[in-house]
Amino acid sequence: MKYVKKLLVFIIVTGLVVITWLFTQDNSIQLTPFVGENSNLIKVLPQEERLVDKSNAQQPLLLHAHESSDELYEQANKIRICRRVPKTQSELDTWAERAHANDEYYEIIDSMHRKFKMCLGIVDRDGPYVDMLIEAAGKGSDKAVSLLWLLGDVELVDELKLKDVPRDEQVSRRQAFITTKYRLAHKVALQGGENSMLKLISGFQHLDPQTGGQDYVKSLAFAYFFVEVVSNSDVFGRVEWTIRDLEGKMSSEEITQANELTRDFLAQHRAL
């Protein structure tokens, strides 16, 4: 009888231990769940951290954070070109018939056929190529800056969706774009971007977005900066001519200011 009681006690104690162990294991599994059979282990965050993550996910993100500036520029440029190219062979044939009927130049017709072949692999022809160019320029693409400066008013109205917005908003958004392209050109120019320097040398002779007027001092400063930084350029002579032309229009005080600004540009360039 004694042995029977001892055996019962042993069985009860053992059962309690097993139940406790199973309960502990069950809780541990809930704290570190798997999603799918072969997925990686996912850490479960406290509620506060999940809210923070959700909040961060709603913040503006780069469209193509893992792509290089050159890759972004190439994609944006292709989308821009292909936006206006026939999508099917039938559409191309119709376009070509009209072009021949209108005695269009052979070079233009041939160019369209070459673009058609290039664009066959482009799926998203409606991609936001202006945004992509801005992102590429922000990453240091001198080519992207140059293309941003080539976009005309008609194209911008279309791409920035300005056609149906009130005139005040149109003006505001255009000004914002101009300010952005000057800012990006300034950034890339200081990194040694030749195209960006040339855009600013020319641009400041007509408009400084900060003042709404001309700024020969900044134009001359970037021209001085160009000849200090750029070598073996095909446009070197043109920049030197621009320097002489600007100096002939400016006072000695303005030229001194330009030299001081150039020294600042050079210091920033060397620090990069």
C-alpha positions in Angstrom: 0.0 0.0 0.0 2.9 2.3 0.9 4.4 1.7 -2.5 1.1 2.4 -4.3 0.8 5.8 -2.5 4.4 6.7 -3.3 3.8 5.8 -7.0 0.7 7.9 -7.1 2.5 10.9 -5.6 5.4 10.4 -8.1 2.9 10.3 -11.1 1.1 13.5 -9.9 4.3 15.4 -9.4 5.7 14.3 -12.8 2.4 15.3 -14.5 2.5 18.8 -12.9 6.1 19.3 -14.1 5.3 18.2 -17.7 2.2 20.5 -17.8 4.3 23.5 -16.5 7.0 22.8 -19.1 4.4 22.6 -21.9 2.8 25.9 -20.8 6.2 27.6 -20.8 7.0 26.3 -24.3 3.7 27.5 -25.6 4.3 31.0 -24.3 7.8 31.1 -25.9 6.4 30.1 -29.2 3.9 32.9 -29.1 6.6 35.5 -28.4 8.7 34.4 -31.4 6.3 33.4 -34.2 7.1 32.2 -37.7 5.4 33.4 -40.8 5.2 30.7 -43.3 7.0 27.3 -43.2 10.4 28.5 -44.4 10.4 32.1 -43.3 12.9 33.8 -41.0 12.2 34.3 -37.3 10.4 37.6 -36.7 10.8 39.4 -33.4 7.5 40.6 -31.9 7.9 44.2 -30.9 6.1 45.9 -28.0 3.0 47.8 -28.9 4.7 51.2 -28.6 7.5 50.1 -31.0 5.0 48.8 -33.6 3.3 52.2 -33.5 6.6 53.9 -34.1 7.4 51.6 -37.0 4.0 52.2 -38.5 4.4 56.0 -38.1 7.9 55.8 -39.8 6.5 53.8 -42.7 4.1 56.6 -43.5 7.0 59.1 -43.8 8.1 60.1 -47.4 10.6 57.5 -48.7 12.9 57.6 -51.6 11.3 56.0 -54.6 14.4 54.0 -55.5 16.6 54.1 -52.4 18.8 51.1 -53.6 19.5 52.3 -57.1 22.5 54.4 -58.1 22.2 57.9 -59.6 23.2 56.6 -63.0 20.6 53.8 -62.9 17.9 56.3 -61.9 18.9 58.7 -64.6 18.8 56.0 -67.3 15.4 54.8 -66.2 13.9 58.3 -66.1 15.4 59.3 -69.5 14.0 56.1 -71.1 10.5 56.8 -69.6 10.6 60.3 -70.9 11.6 59.2 -74.4 9.2 56.3 -74.5 6.2 58.3 -73.2 5.8 59.7 -76.7 6.6 56.6 -78.7 3.9 54.2 -80.2 3.4 51.2 -78.0 2.4 48.7 -80.7 3.5 47.9 -84.3 0.1 48.9 -85.5 0.4 52.3 -83.8 3.9 52.7 -85.3 2.7 51.9 -88.8 -0.2 54.5 -88.4 2.3 57.1 -87.2 4.7 56.3 -90.1 1.9 56.6 -92.7 1.0 60.1 -91.4 4.7 61.1 -91.3 5.3 60.1 -94.9 2.0 61.8 -96.0 3.3 65.0 -94.3 6.7 64.7 -96.0 8.5 64.3 -92.6 12.3 64.2 -92.7 13.7 60.7 -93.1 15.9 61.2 -90.0 12.9 61.8 -87.8 11.1 58.7 -89.1 14.2 56.6 -88.7 14.7 57.9 -85.2 11.1 57.0 -84.3 11.7 53.4 -85.5 14.9 53.1 -83.4 13.1 54.5 -80.3 10.2 52.1 -80.9 12.7 49.1 -80.7 14.3 50.6 -77.6 11.0 51.1 -75.8 9.6 47.6 -76.4 10.9 46.5 -73.0 9.7 49.5 -71.1 6.6 48.5 -69.2 5.9 51.5 -67.1 5.8 54.4 -69.5 3.7 56.5 -67.1 6.4 56.5 -64.4 7.1 59.8 -62.6 10.3 60.6 -64.4 10.6 64.1 -63.1 10.6 62.8 -59.5 13.1 60.2 -60.6 15.4 62.8 -62.1 15.2 64.9 -59.0 16.1 61.8 -56.9 19.0 61.0 -59.3 20.3 64.6 -59.1 20.0 64.4 -55.3 22.3 61.4 -55.4 24.8 63.3 -57.5 23.9 62.7 -61.2 25.2 65.6 -63.3 23.3 64.2 -66.3 20.0 64.3 -64.3 20.6 68.0 -63.4 21.2 68.8 -67.0 18.0 67.1 -68.1 16.0 68.8 -65.4 17.1 72.1 -66.8 16.1 71.2 -70.3 12.4 70.5 -69.4 10.2 73.1 -71.0 7.1 74.8 -69.8 4.6 72.6 -71.8 6.3 69.4 -70.6 6.3 70.6 -66.9 2.7 71.6 -67.0 1.9 68.0 -68.2 4.3 66.2 -65.8 3.6 68.3 -62.7 -0.2 68.0 -63.4 -0.6 71.8 -63.5 -3.2 72.0 -66.3 -6.3 72.0 -64.1 -5.0 73.7 -61.0 -5.6 77.4 -60.1 -3.1 79.8 -61.6 -1.7 80.9 -58.2 -0.9 77.3 -57.5 0.6 76.8 -60.9 2.9 79.7 -60.3 3.8 78.5 -56.8 4.6 75.0 -58.0 6.7 76.2 -61.0 8.7 78.4 -58.7 9.2 75.5 -56.3 10.5 73.4 -59.2 12.9 76.2 -60.4 14.2 76.5 -56.8 14.7 72.8 -56.6 16.7 72.6 -59.9 19.0 75.5 -58.8 19.6 73.8 -55.4 20.4 70.5 -57.0 22.7 72.1 -59.6 24.5 73.9 -56.8 25.0 70.7 -54.9 26.3 68.7 -57.9 28.4 71.5 -59.1 30.3 71.6 -55.8 30.9 67.9 -56.3 32.6 68.7 -59.7 29.6 68.3 -62.0 30.6 70.1 -65.2 27.0 70.3 -66.6 25.7 71.7 -63.3 28.3 74.4 -63.3 27.5 75.5 -66.8 23.8 75.6 -66.0 24.4 77.9 -63.1 26.9 80.1 -65.0 24.1 80.7 -67.6 21.2 80.5 -65.2 22.3 83.2 -62.8 22.7 85.7 -65.6 19.0 85.5 -66.1 17.5 84.6 -62.7 18.4 84.0 -59.1 15.3 82.3 -57.5 16.2 83.8 -54.1 15.9 87.4 -55.4 13.9 87.0 -58.6 16.5 89.0 -60.5 19.9 88.5 -62.1 23.0 87.7 -60.1 26.2 88.3 -62.1 28.3 87.7 -58.9 27.1 84.1 -58.6 27.4 83.5 -62.3 31.0 84.8 -62.4 31.9 82.9 -59.2 30.8 79.6 -60.8 32.7 80.5 -63.9 35.9 81.1 -61.9 35.1 77.8 -60.0 34.7 76.0 -63.4 38.2 76.9 -64.7 39.8 76.0 -61.3 38.1 72.6 -61.1 37.4 71.3 -64.6 40.2 70.3 -67.0 40.2 69.2 -70.6 36.7 70.5 -71.3 35.4 71.2 -74.8 33.7 74.3 -73.5 36.7 75.7 -71.6 37.1 78.6 -74.1 33.5 79.5 -73.9 33.6 79.7 -70.1 36.7 82.0 -70.4 34.9 84.2 -72.8 31.9 84.4 -70.4 34.3 85.4 -67.6 35.7 88.3 -69.7 32.2 89.3 -70.8 30.9 89.3 -67.2 33.9 91.2 -65.8 33.3 93.9 -68.4 29.8 94.4 -67.0 30.6 94.4 -63.3 32.2 96.7 -60.8 35.5 95.9 -59.1 33.6 95.4 -55.9 31.3 92.8 -57.5 34.3 91.0 -59.0 35.9 90.9 -55.6 32.7 89.4 -54.2 32.7 86.8 -56.9 36.3 85.8 -56.1 35.4 85.5 -52.4 32.5 83.3 -53.3 34.7 81.1 -55.5 37.1 80.6 -52.6 34.1 79.4 -50.6 33.1 77.0 -53.3 36.6 75.6 -53.6 36.8 75.0 -49.9 33.5 73.1 -49.9 34.6 71.1 -53.0 37.8 70.0 -51.3 36.0 69.1 -48.1 33.7 66.6 -50.0 
